């Protein structure tokens, strides 16, 4: 039985966000892993006039293509990709679902303030150019139209009423140092899901880019075991 994994990146992101986990899966299995780039995303952002529907449709087309090549499909969704993954799992037969830093609640105010404060401290010390977080947000702020952020929120609202309709096995990974998605988001999804088989992993030092966390090798192992269970 051939297994396929569809991995969906986040808002204003690209395949790089989930690439470390994709590499790990390919190293440990013979599964077919696909990471589509959503419209307007990738190495350079072009989000103007890109809609929530266009992102969902791109992921849906990638899923349909993958389904032609394999017997069972697992979807891994990061951040906004987690919401799109849930949307697809409502509409298609999916074996399992993995949600990484799923953006059901957006922006952790406390963590964001802490990181802005750190950036301000760096500015005082004239080290702002060396602060990677500053450059990431600077680039995203300059290249993310307000209309695109509204489309992201539409994705959130489209999926929100249907969490309890999902009954497939789900594994959730959430970093406690996530500056974008509050830690409570993962618990919220976990409690709302209709799934009987569901697990949650809290990464103590995990940032929003959870696939780059210090403990990623640890949770990679746990999640892959969950994904492989039942794979004949």
FIKOLZA-1660 file (N, C-alpha, C; in steps of 0.1 Angstrom, whole numbers, plus 5000, padded with zeros to 4 digits):
% residues 232
   i   px   py   pz ch aa at
   1 5008 4988 5000  A  X  N
   1 5000 5000 5000  A  X CA
   1 5009 5012 5000  A  X  C
   2 5007 5021 4990  A  X  N
   2 5015 5033 4989  A  X CA
   2 5009 5045 4996  A  X  C
   3 5018 5051 5004  A  X  N
   3 5013 5063 5012  A  X CA
   3 5018 5076 5006  A  X  C
   4 5010 5086 5005  A  X  N
   4 5013 5099 5001  A  X CA
   4 5011 5109 5012  A  X  C
   5 5020 5119 5012  A  X  N
   5 5019 5130 5022  A  X CA
   5 5018 5143 5015  A  X  C
   6 5007 5150 5018  A  X  N
   6 5005 5164 5012  A  X CA
   6 5009 5173 5024  A  X  C
   7 5018 5182 5021  A  X  N
   7 5022 5192 5032  A  X CA
   7 5019 5206 5027  A  X  C
   8 5012 5213 5035  A  X  N
   8 5007 5226 5031  A  X CA
   8 5013 5237 5040  A  X  C
   9 5020 5247 5034  A  X  N
   9 5027 5257 5042  A  X CA
   9 5017 5268 5046  A  X  C
  10 5023 5278 5053  A  X  N
  10 5015 5288 5059  A  X CA
  10 5013 5301 5051  A  X  C
  11 5005 5310 5057  A  X  N
  11 5003 5324 5051  A  X CA
  11 5016 5332 5050  A  X  C
  12 5019 5337 5039  A  X  N
  12 5031 5345 5036  A  X CA
  12 5043 5336 5036  A  X  C
  13 5042 5323 5037  A  X  N
  13 5053 5314 5037  A  X CA
  13 5056 5307 5024  A  X  C
  14 5061 5295 5026  A  X  N
  14 5064 5287 5014  A  X CA
  14 5069 5273 5019  A  X  C
  15 5072 5264 5009  A  X  N
  15 5076 5250 5013  A  X CA
  15 5087 5249 5023  A  X  C
  16 5096 5259 5024  A  X  N
  16 5107 5259 5033  A  X CA
  16 5102 5257 5048  A  X  C
  17 5090 5262 5051  A  X  N
  17 5085 5261 5064  A  X CA
  17 5083 5247 5069  A  X  C
  18 5080 5238 5060  A  X  N
  18 5078 5224 5064  A  X CA
  18 5089 5214 5059  A  X  C
  19 5099 5220 5051  A  X  N
  19 5109 5212 5045  A  X CA
  19 5117 5203 5054  A  X  C
  20 5121 5207 5066  A  X  N
  20 5128 5198 5075  A  X CA
  20 5121 5185 5078  A  X  C
  21 5108 5187 5080  A  X  N
  21 5099 5175 5084  A  X CA
  21 5097 5166 5071  A  X  C
  22 5096 5173 5059  A  X  N
  22 5095 5165 5047  A  X CA
  22 5107 5157 5044  A  X  C
  23 5119 5163 5047  A  X  N
  23 5132 5156 5045  A  X CA
  23 5133 5144 5054  A  X  C
  24 5128 5146 5067  A  X  N
  24 5128 5135 5077  A  X CA
  24 5119 5124 5072  A  X  C
  25 5107 5127 5067  A  X  N
  25 5098 5116 5063  A  X CA
  25 5104 5109 5051  A  X  C
  26 5110 5116 5041  A  X  N
  26 5116 5109 5030  A  X CA
  26 5128 5101 5033  A  X  C
  27 5135 5105 5044  A  X  N
  27 5147 5097 5048  A  X CA
  27 5143 5084 5055  A  X  C
  28 5132 5085 5062  A  X  N
  28 5127 5073 5070  A  X CA
  28 5118 5064 5063  A  X  C
  29 5111 5068 5052  A  X  N
  29 5101 5060 5046  A  X CA
  29 5103 5060 5030  A  X  C
  30 5094 5053 5023  A  X  N
  30 5094 5053 5009  A  X CA
  30 5082 5061 5004  A  X  C
  31 5076 5069 5013  A  X  N
  31 5064 5076 5009  A  X CA
  31 5066 5087 4999  A  X  C
  32 5056 5091 4992  A  X  N
  32 5056 5102 4982  A  X CA
  32 5052 5115 4990  A  X  C
  33 5061 5124 4990  A  X  N
  33 5058 5137 4997  A  X CA
  33 5057 5148 4987  A  X  C
  34 5046 5156 4988  A  X  N
  34 5044 5167 4979  A  X CA
  34 5041 5180 4987  A  X  C
  35 5048 5191 4983  A  X  N
  35 5046 5204 4990  A  X CA
  35 5042 5214 4979  A  X  C
  36 5030 5217 4976  A  X  N
  36 5027 5227 4966  A  X CA
  36 5029 5241 4972  A  X  C
  37 5033 5250 4963  A  X  N
  37 5034 5264 4967  A  X CA
  37 5021 5271 4964  A  X  C
  38 5015 5277 4974  A  X  N
  38 5001 5283 4972  A  X CA
  38 5003 5296 4964  A  X  C
  39 4993 5300 4956  A  X  N
  39 4994 5312 4948  A  X CA
  39 4998 5324 4956  A  X  C
  40 5008 5331 4950  A  X  N
  40 5013 5344 4956  A  X CA
  40 5024 5342 4967  A  X  C
  41 5026 5329 4970  A  X  N
  41 5036 5326 4981  A  X CA
  41 5049 5321 4975  A  X  C
  42 5058 5317 4984  A  X  N
  42 5071 5312 4980  A  X CA
  42 5082 5321 4984  A  X  C
  43 5093 5321 4976  A  X  N
  43 5105 5329 4980  A  X CA
  43 5103 5344 4979  A  X  C
  44 5095 5348 4969  A  X  N
  44 5091 5362 4968  A  X CA
  44 5075 5363 4968  A  X  C
  45 5070 5372 4976  A  X  N
  45 5056 5373 4978  A  X CA
  45 5049 5381 4967  A  X  C
  46 5038 5377 4962  A  X  N
  46 5030 5384 4953  A  X CA
  46 5015 5381 4956  A  X  C
  47 5011 5387 4967  A  X  N
  47 4998 5383 4973  A  X CA
  47 4986 5392 4968  A  X  C
  48 4989 5402 4960  A  X  N
  48 4978 5411 4956  A  X CA
  48 4968 5403 4947  A  X  C
  49 4956 5405 4950  A  X  N
  49 4945 5399 4943  A  X CA
  49 4944 5383 4944  A  X  C
  50 4951 5378 4954  A  X  N
  50 4951 5363 4957  A  X CA
  50 4940 5361 4967  A  X  C
  51 4931 5352 4965  A  X  N
  51 4920 5349 4974  A  X CA
  51 4921 5337 4982  A  X  C
  52 4914 5336 4993  A  X  N
  52 4913 5324 5001  A  X CA
  52 4910 5312 4992  A  X  C
  53 4900 5314 4983  A  X  N
  53 4896 5303 4974  A  X CA
  53 4907 5298 4966  A  X  C
  54 4916 5307 4961  A  X  N
  54 4927 5303 4952  A  X CA
  54 4937 5295 4960  A  X  C
  55 4939 5298 4973  A  X  N
  55 4948 5290 4981  A  X CA
  55 4942 5276 4983  A  X  C
  56 4929 5275 4987  A  X  N
  56 4923 5262 4989  A  X CA
  56 4922 5254 4976  A  X  C
  57 4920 5261 4965  A  X  N
  57 4919 5253 4953  A  X CA
  57 4932 5247 4949  A  X  C
  58 4943 5255 4951  A  X  N
  58 4956 5250 4947  A  X CA
  58 4960 5237 4956  A  X  C
  59 4956 5238 4969  A  X  N
  59 4959 5226 4978  A  X CA
  59 4950 5214 4973  A  X  C
  60 4937 5218 4970  A  X  N
  60 4928 5207 4966  A  X CA
  60 4933 5200 4953  A  X  C
  61 4938 5208 4943  A  X  N
  61 4943 5202 4931  A  X CA
  61 4955 5193 4934  A  X  C
  62 4964 5198 4943  A  X  N
  62 4975 5190 4946  A  X CA
  62 4971 5177 4953  A  X  C
  63 4961 5177 4961  A  X  N
  63 4955 5165 4968  A  X CA
  63 4950 5156 4958  A  X  C
  64 4942 5161 4948  A  X  N
  64 4936 5152 4938  A  X CA
  64 4947 5145 4930  A  X  C
  65 4958 5153 4926  A  X  N
  65 4969 5147 4919  A  X CA
  65 4976 5136 4927  A  X  C
  66 4978 5139 4940  A  X  N
  66 4985 5129 4948  A  X CA
  66 4976 5116 4950  A  X  C
  67 4963 5118 4951  A  X  N
  67 4954 5107 4953  A  X CA
  67 4955 5097 4941  A  X  C
  68 4958 5102 4929  A  X  N
  68 4960 5093 4917  A  X CA
  68 4972 5084 4918  A  X  C
  69 4981 5088 4927  A  X  N
  69 4994 5081 4927  A  X CA
  69 4996 5072 4939  A  X  C
  70 4987 5073 4949  A  X  N
  70 4989 5066 4961  A  X CA
  70 4976 5059 4966  A  X  C
  71 4977 5051 4976  A  X  N
  71 4965 5044 4981  A  X CA
  71 4959 5051 4994  A  X  C
  72 4968 5057 5001  A  X  N
  72 4964 5064 5013  A  X CA
  72 4971 5078 5014  A  X  C
  73 4964 5088 5019  A  X  N
  73 4969 5101 5020  A  X CA
  73 4969 5107 5034  A  X  C
  74 4980 5112 5038  A  X  N
  74 4981 5119 5051  A  X CA
  74 4983 5134 5048  A  X  C
  75 4976 5143 5054  A  X  N
  75 4979 5157 5052  A  X CA
  75 4986 5163 5064  A  X  C
  76 4996 5171 5062  A  X  N
  76 5003 5178 5072  A  X CA
  76 5001 5193 5069  A  X  C
  77 4995 5201 5078  A  X  N
  77 4993 5215 5075  A  X CA
  77 5000 5223 5086  A  X  C
  78 5007 5233 5081  A  X  N
  78 5014 5243 5090  A  X CA
  78 5007 5256 5090  A  X  C
  79 5004 5262 5102  A  X  N
  79 4998 5275 5103  A  X CA
  79 4985 5276 5095  A  X  C
  80 4984 5285 5086  A  X  N
  80 4972 5286 5078  A  X CA
  80 4970 5273 5070  A  X  C
  81 4981 5266 5067  A  X  N
  81 4980 5253 5060  A  X CA
  81 4973 5243 5068  A  X  C
  82 4973 5244 5081  A  X  N
  82 4966 5235 5090  A  X CA
  82 4951 5237 5088  A  X  C
  83 4947 5250 5086  A  X  N
  83 4932 5252 5084  A  X CA
  83 4928 5247 5070  A  X  C
  84 4937 5248 5060  A  X  N
  84 4934 5243 5047  A  X CA
  84 4933 5228 5047  A  X  C
  85 4942 5222 5055  A  X  N
  85 4943 5207 5057  A  X CA
  85 4930 5202 5063  A  X  C
  86 4925 5210 5073  A  X  N
  86 4912 5206 5079  A  X CA
  86 4900 5207 5069  A  X  C
  87 4901 5217 5061  A  X  N
  87 4891 5219 5051  A  X CA
  87 4890 5207 5041  A  X  C
  88 4902 5203 5037  A  X  N
  88 4903 5192 5028  A  X CA
  88 4899 5179 5034  A  X  C
  89 4902 5177 5047  A  X  N
  89 4898 5165 5054  A  X CA
  89 4883 5164 5056  A  X  C
  90 4876 5175 5055  A  X  N
  90 4861 5175 5056  A  X CA
  90 4855 5170 5043  A  X  C
  91 4863 5172 5032  A  X  N
  91 4857 5170 5019  A  X CA
  91 4862 5157 5012  A  X  C
  92 4873 5152 5017  A  X  N
  92 4879 5140 5010  A  X CA
  92 4883 5129 5020  A  X  C
  93 4884 5117 5016  A  X  N
  93 4888 5106 5025  A  X CA
  93 4903 5108 5027  A  X  C
  94 4907 5112 5039  A  X  N
  94 4921 5113 5043  A  X CA
  94 4923 5104 5054  A  X  C
  95 4935 5097 5054  A  X  N
  95 4938 5087 5064  A  X CA
  95 4941 5094 5078  A  X  C
  96 4949 5104 5078  A  X  N
  96 4953 5111 5090  A  X CA
  96 4956 5125 5088  A  X  C
  97 4956 5133 5099  A  X  N
  97 4958 5147 5098  A  X CA
  97 4969 5151 5108  A  X  C
  98 4979 5159 5104  A  X  N
  98 4989 5165 5113  A  X CA
  98 4988 5180 5112  A  X  C
  99 4986 5186 5124  A  X  N
  99 4984 5201 5124  A  X CA
  99 4996 5207 5132  A  X  C
 100 5004 5215 5125  A  X  N
 100 5016 5221 5131  A  X CA
 100 5013 5236 5132  A  X  C
 101 5014 5241 5145  A  X  N
 101 5012 5256 5147  A  X CA
 101 4999 5261 5140  A  X  C
 102 4988 5253 5140  A  X  N
 102 4976 5256 5133  A  X CA
 102 4970 5270 5137  A  X  C
 103 4968 5278 5127  A  X  N
 103 4965 5292 5130  A  X CA
 103 4950 5295 5132  A  X  C
 104 4944 5288 5142  A  X  N
 104 4930 5290 5144  A  X CA
 104 4927 5302 5153  A  X  C
 105 4937 5306 5160  A  X  N
 105 4937 5319 5167  A  X CA
 105 4950 5326 5163  A  X  C
 106 4949 5338 5159  A  X  N
 106 4961 5344 5153  A  X CA
 106 4967 5355 5162  A  X  C
 107 4980 5355 5162  A  X  N
 107 4988 5364 5170  A  X CA
 107 4987 5362 5185  A  X  C
 108 4998 5357 5190  A  X  N
 108 4999 5357 5205  A  X CA
 108 5005 5370 5209  A  X  C
 109 4996 5378 5215  A  X  N
 109 5000 5392 5219  A  X CA
 109 5012 5392 5228  A  X  C
 110 5012 5384 5239  A  X  N
 110 5023 5384 5248  A  X CA
 110 5037 5380 5242  A  X  C
 111 5037 5370 5234  A  X  N
 111 5049 5366 5228  A  X CA
 111 5054 5376 5218  A  X  C
 112 5044 5381 5210  A  X  N
 112 5048 5392 5200  A  X CA
 112 5054 5404 5207  A  X  C
 113 5048 5408 5218  A  X  N
 113 5054 5420 5226  A  X CA
 113 5068 5417 5230  A  X  C
 114 5070 5405 5235  A  X  N
 114 5083 5401 5240  A  X CA
 114 5094 5402 5228  A  X  C
 115 5090 5397 5216  A  X  N
 115 5099 5397 5205  A  X CA
 115 5101 5411 5200  A  X  C
 116 5090 5419 5200  A  X  N
 116 5092 5433 5196  A  X CA
 116 5101 5441 5206  A  X  C
 117 5100 5437 5219  A  X  N
 117 5108 5443 5229  A  X CA
 117 5123 5439 5227  A  X  C
 118 5125 5427 5224  A  X  N
 118 5138 5422 5221  A  X CA
 118 5144 5430 5209  A  X  C
 119 5136 5432 5199  A  X  N
 119 5140 5439 5187  A  X CA
 119 5144 5454 5191  A  X  C
 120 5135 5459 5200  A  X  N
 120 5138 5473 5204  A  X CA
 120 5151 5474 5212  A  X  C
 121 5154 5464 5220  A  X  N
 121 5166 5463 5228  A  X CA
 121 5178 5463 5218  A  X  C
 122 5176 5455 5207  A  X  N
 122 5187 5454 5197  A  X CA
 122 5189 5467 5190  A  X  C
 123 5178 5474 5188  A  X  N
 123 5179 5487 5181  A  X CA
 123 5187 5497 5190  A  X  C
 124 5185 5497 5203  A  X  N
 124 5192 5506 5212  A  X CA
 124 5207 5502 5211  A  X  C
 125 5210 5490 5210  A  X  N
 125 5224 5485 5210  A  X CA
 125 5229 5485 5195  A  X  C
 126 5221 5491 5186  A  X  N
 126 5225 5492 5172  A  X CA
 126 5228 5478 5166  A  X  C
 127 5220 5468 5170  A  X  N
 127 5222 5455 5164  A  X CA
 127 5209 5451 5156  A  X  C
 128 5201 5460 5153  A  X  N
 128 5188 5456 5147  A  X CA
 128 5190 5449 5134  A  X  C
 129 5200 5453 5126  A  X  N
 129 5203 5446 5113  A  X CA
 129 5206 5431 5115  A  X  C
 130 5210 5427 5127  A  X  N
 130 5213 5413 5130  A  X CA
 130 5201 5405 5135  A  X  C
 131 5190 5412 5138  A  X  N
 131 5179 5405 5143  A  X CA
 131 5170 5399 5132  A  X  C
 132 5171 5385 5131  A  X  N
 132 5164 5378 5120  A  X CA
 132 5149 5380 5120  A  X  C
 133 5143 5381 5132  A  X  N
 133 5129 5383 5133  A  X CA
 133 5125 5396 5127  A  X  C
 134 5132 5406 5130  A  X  N
 134 5129 5420 5125  A  X CA
 134 5129 5419 5110  A  X  C
 135 5139 5413 5103  A  X  N
 135 5139 5412 5089  A  X CA
 135 5127 5404 5083  A  X  C
 136 5124 5393 5090  A  X  N
 136 5112 5385 5085  A  X CA
 136 5099 5393 5086  A  X  C
 137 5097 5400 5097  A  X  N
 137 5085 5408 5098  A  X CA
 137 5085 5420 5089  A  X  C
 138 5097 5426 5087  A  X  N
 138 5098 5438 5079  A  X CA
 138 5094 5434 5064  A  X  C
 139 5100 5423 5060  A  X  N
 139 5097 5418 5046  A  X CA
 139 5082 5415 5044  A  X  C
 140 5076 5408 5054  A  X  N
 140 5062 5404 5053  A  X CA
 140 5053 5416 5054  A  X  C
 141 5056 5426 5062  A  X  N
 141 5048 5438 5063  A  X CA
 141 5048 5446 5050  A  X  C
 142 5060 5446 5044  A  X  N
 142 5061 5454 5032  A  X CA
 142 5054 5447 5020  A  X  C
 143 5053 5434 5021  A  X  N
 143 5048 5426 5009  A  X CA
 143 5035 5419 5011  A  X  C
 144 5028 5422 5022  A  X  N
 144 5015 5416 5025  A  X CA
 144 5004 5427 5025  A  X  C
 145 4996 5427 5014  A  X  N
 145 4985 5437 5013  A  X CA
 145 4975 5434 5024  A  X  C
 146 4968 5445 5029  A  X  N
 146 4958 5443 5039  A  X CA
 146 4947 5434 5033  A  X  C
 147 4944 5435 5020  A  X  N
 147 4934 5426 5014  A  X CA
 147 4937 5412 5016  A  X  C
 148 4950 5409 5015  A  X  N
 148 4955 5395 5016  A  X CA
 148 4953 5390 5030  A  X  C
 149 4956 5398 5040  A  X  N
 149 4954 5395 5054  A  X CA
 149 4939 5392 5057  A  X  C
 150 4930 5399 5050  A  X  N
 150 4916 5397 5052  A  X CA
 150 4912 5383 5046  A  X  C
 151 4919 5380 5035  A  X  N
 151 4916 5367 5029  A  X CA
 151 4920 5356 5038  A  X  C
 152 4932 5358 5045  A  X  N
 152 4936 5348 5055  A  X CA
 152 4925 5346 5066  A  X  C
 153 4920 5357 5071  A  X  N
 153 4910 5356 5081  A  X CA
 153 4897 5349 5076  A  X  C
 154 4895 5350 5063  A  X  N
 154 4883 5343 5057  A  X CA
 154 4885 5328 5058  A  X  C
 155 4898 5324 5056  A  X  N
 155 4901 5309 5057  A  X CA
 155 4898 5305 5071  A  X  C
 156 4902 5313 5081  A  X  N
 156 4899 5309 5095  A  X CA
 156 4884 5308 5097  A  X  C
 157 4877 5317 5092  A  X  N
 157 4862 5317 5095  A  X CA
 157 4855 5306 5087  A  X  C
 158 4860 5302 5075  A  X  N
 158 4854 5291 5067  A  X CA
 158 4855 5278 5075  A  X  C
 159 4866 5276 5081  A  X  N
 159 4868 5263 5087  A  X CA
 159 4862 5262 5102  A  X  C
 160 4862 5273 5108  A  X  N
 160 4859 5273 5123  A  X CA
 160 4847 5266 5127  A  X  C
 161 4835 5267 5120  A  X  N
 161 4823 5260 5125  A  X CA
 161 4823 5245 5124  A  X  C
 162 4834 5239 5118  A  X  N
 162 4833 5225 5114  A  X CA
 162 4843 5216 5121  A  X  C
 163 4850 5221 5131  A  X  N
 163 4860 5213 5138  A  X CA
 163 4854 5200 5143  A  X  C
 164 4842 5200 5148  A  X  N
 164 4836 5188 5154  A  X CA
 164 4832 5178 5144  A  X  C
 165 4832 5182 5131  A  X  N
 165 4828 5173 5120  A  X CA
 165 4840 5164 5116  A  X  C
 166 4852 5168 5120  A  X  N
 166 4864 5160 5117  A  X CA
 166 4865 5148 5127  A  X  C
 167 4865 5136 5122  A  X  N
 167 4866 5124 5130  A  X CA
 167 4878 5115 5128  A  X  C
 168 4886 5119 5118  A  X  N
 168 4898 5111 5115  A  X CA
 168 4909 5113 5126  A  X  C
 169 4919 5104 5126  A  X  N
 169 4930 5106 5136  A  X CA
 169 4938 5119 5134  A  X  C
 170 4940 5126 5144  A  X  N
 170 4947 5139 5143  A  X CA
 170 4959 5140 5153  A  X  C
 171 4970 5145 5149  A  X  N
 171 4981 5148 5158  A  X CA
 171 4984 5163 5157  A  X  C
 172 4985 5170 5168  A  X  N
 172 4987 5184 5169  A  X CA
 172 5000 5187 5175  A  X  C
 173 5008 5196 5169  A  X  N
 173 5021 5200 5175  A  X CA
 173 5021 5216 5176  A  X  C
 174 5024 5220 5188  A  X  N
 174 5023 5235 5191  A  X CA
 174 5035 5239 5200  A  X  C
 175 5042 5250 5195  A  X  N
 175 5053 5255 5203  A  X CA
 175 5048 5265 5214  A  X  C
 176 5054 5264 5225  A  X  N
 176 5051 5273 5236  A  X CA
 176 5057 5287 5235  A  X  C
 177 5067 5288 5225  A  X  N
 177 5073 5301 5223  A  X CA
 177 5068 5307 5209  A  X  C
 178 5057 5303 5205  A  X  N
 178 5051 5307 5192  A  X CA
 178 5047 5322 5193  A  X  C
 179 5053 5330 5184  A  X  N
 179 5050 5344 5185  A  X CA
 179 5038 5348 5176  A  X  C
 180 5033 5339 5169  A  X  N
 180 5021 5341 5159  A  X CA
 180 5008 5335 5164  A  X  C
 181 5009 5322 5168  A  X  N
 181 4997 5315 5172  A  X CA
 181 4998 5312 5187  A  X  C
 182 4988 5316 5195  A  X  N
 182 4988 5314 5209  A  X CA
 182 4988 5299 5212  A  X  C
 183 4995 5295 5223  A  X  N
 183 4995 5281 5227  A  X CA
 183 4981 5276 5229  A  X  C
 184 4972 5284 5234  A  X  N
 184 4958 5280 5236  A  X CA
 184 4951 5275 5223  A  X  C
 185 4956 5279 5212  A  X  N
 185 4950 5275 5199  A  X CA
 185 4950 5260 5197  A  X  C
 186 4961 5254 5201  A  X  N
 186 4962 5239 5199  A  X CA
 186 4952 5232 5209  A  X  C
 187 4951 5237 5221  A  X  N
 187 4942 5231 5230  A  X CA
 187 4927 5233 5226  A  X  C
 188 4925 5245 5220  A  X  N
 188 4911 5248 5214  A  X CA
 188 4908 5238 5203  A  X  C
 189 4917 5236 5194  A  X  N
 189 4914 5226 5183  A  X CA
 189 4912 5212 5189  A  X  C
 190 4921 5208 5198  A  X  N
 190 4920 5195 5204  A  X CA
 190 4907 5192 5210  A  X  C
 191 4902 5202 5218  A  X  N
 191 4889 5200 5225  A  X CA
 191 4877 5201 5216  A  X  C
 192 4878 5208 5205  A  X  N
 192 4867 5209 5195  A  X CA
 192 4866 5198 5185  A  X  C
 193 4877 5191 5183  A  X  N
 193 4877 5180 5172  A  X CA
 193 4867 5169 5176  A  X  C
 194 4861 5164 5166  A  X  N
 194 4852 5152 5168  A  X CA
 194 4859 5139 5168  A  X  C
 195 4873 5139 5166  A  X  N
 195 4881 5127 5165  A  X CA
 195 4882 5120 5178  A  X  C
 196 4881 5107 5178  A  X  N
 196 4884 5099 5190  A  X CA
 196 4899 5097 5192  A  X  C
 197 4906 5095 5181  A  X  N
 197 4920 5093 5181  A  X CA
 197 4927 5107 5178  A  X  C
 198 4932 5113 5189  A  X  N
 198 4939 5126 5187  A  X CA
 198 4949 5127 5198  A  X  C
 199 4960 5133 5194  A  X  N
 199 4972 5135 5203  A  X CA
 199 4977 5150 5202  A  X  C
 200 4984 5154 5212  A  X  N
 200 4989 5168 5212  A  X CA
 200 5003 5168 5218  A  X  C
 201 5012 5175 5211  A  X  N
 201 5026 5176 5216  A  X CA
 201 5029 5191 5218  A  X  C
 202 5033 5195 5230  A  X  N
 202 5036 5209 5233  A  X CA
 202 5052 5209 5234  A  X  C
 203 5057 5217 5224  A  X  N
 203 5072 5219 5224  A  X CA
 203 5076 5231 5233  A  X  C
 204 5083 5228 5243  A  X  N
 204 5086 5239 5253  A  X CA
 204 5093 5251 5247  A  X  C
 205 5102 5249 5238  A  X  N
 205 5110 5260 5232  A  X CA
 205 5106 5263 5218  A  X  C
 206 5095 5256 5213  A  X  N
 206 5091 5257 5199  A  X CA
 206 5086 5271 5195  A  X  C
 207 5092 5276 5184  A  X  N
 207 5088 5289 5178  A  X CA
 207 5076 5286 5169  A  X  C
 208 5071 5297 5162  A  X  N
 208 5061 5294 5152  A  X CA
 208 5066 5285 5141  A  X  C
 209 5078 5287 5136  A  X  N
 209 5084 5278 5126  A  X CA
 209 5088 5265 5134  A  X  C
 210 5078 5257 5137  A  X  N
 210 5080 5246 5146  A  X CA
 210 5089 5235 5140  A  X  C
 211 5090 5234 5127  A  X  N
 211 5099 5224 5120  A  X CA
 211 5113 5228 5122  A  X  C
 212 5116 5240 5128  A  X  N
 212 5130 5244 5131  A  X CA
 212 5132 5245 5146  A  X  C
 213 5124 5239 5154  A  X  N
 213 5125 5239 5168  A  X CA
 213 5137 5231 5173  A  X  C
 214 5142 5234 5185  A  X  N
 214 5153 5227 5191  A  X CA
 214 5150 5212 5193  A  X  C
 215 5137 5209 5195  A  X  N
 215 5133 5196 5198  A  X CA
 215 5126 5189 5187  A  X  C
 216 5129 5194 5174  A  X  N
 216 5121 5189 5163  A  X CA
 216 5124 5174 5161  A  X  C
 217 5136 5169 5163  A  X  N
 217 5139 5155 5161  A  X CA
 217 5130 5146 5170  A  X  C
 218 5127 5152 5182  A  X  N
 218 5119 5144 5192  A  X CA
 218 5105 5143 5186  A  X  C
 219 5099 5155 5183  A  X  N
 219 5085 5154 5178  A  X CA
 219 5084 5148 5164  A  X  C
 220 5094 5150 5156  A  X  N
 220 5094 5143 5143  A  X CA
 220 5092 5128 5145  A  X  C
 221 5099 5122 5155  A  X  N
 221 5098 5108 5157  A  X CA
 221 5084 5104 5162  A  X  C
 222 5078 5111 5171  A  X  N
 222 5064 5109 5176  A  X CA
 222 5054 5110 5165  A  X  C
 223 5055 5120 5157  A  X  N
 223 5045 5123 5146  A  X CA
 223 5046 5112 5135  A  X  C
 224 5058 5109 5132  A  X  N
 224 5060 5099 5121  A  X CA
 224 5055 5085 5126  A  X  C
 225 5056 5082 5138  A  X  N
 225 5051 5069 5144  A  X CA
 225 5036 5069 5143  A  X  C
 226 5030 5081 5146  A  X  N
 226 5015 5082 5145  A  X CA
 226 5011 5081 5130  A  X  C
 227 5018 5087 5121  A  X  N
 227 5015 5086 5107  A  X CA
 227 5017 5072 5101  A  X  C
 228 5027 5065 5106  A  X  N
 228 5030 5052 5101  A  X CA
 228 5021 5041 5106  A  X  C
 229 5015 5043 5118  A  X  N
 229 5006 5033 5124  A  X CA
 229 4994 5029 5114  A  X  C
 230 4994 5017 5111  A  X  N
 230 4983 5012 5102  A  X CA
 230 4988 5011 5087  A  X  C
 231 5000 5016 5085  A  X  N
 231 5006 5015 5071  A  X CA
 231 5011 5002 5068  A  X  C
 232 5004 4994 5060  A  X  N
 232 5008 4980 5057  A  X CA
 232 5017 4980 5045  A  X  C
% end
